[in-house]
Amino acid sequence: MPQLPFHLDDLRRILREGAGADETVDLDGEILDTDFDALGYESLALLETGSRIEREYGIALADDALAPDTTPRALIAAVNGELAAAPPA
């Protein structure tokens, strides 16, 4: 199981692998506080992203962690909160 903490680069990798990237959005830019909808990720893409995070990290995310108006910063915080609360492997 991957280790704490979950970083923006982890999220970028999972977004690209699972849902791809909009050609008009620079995922390598300052995206922490830009909501996923503005980044071109609709709810289906976020569900895929959430499923990949859950499988890879062995956690369960709340539905509101994957809303289109959520930002990468909020999702990273949610993932790290779940990882911190998870029992040791």
Secondary structure, DSSP 8 states (H G I E B T S, - for coil): ---S---HHHHHHHHHHHH---TT--TTSS-TTS-TTTTT--HHHHHHHHHHHHHHHT----GGGG-TT--HHHHHHHHHHHHHHS---
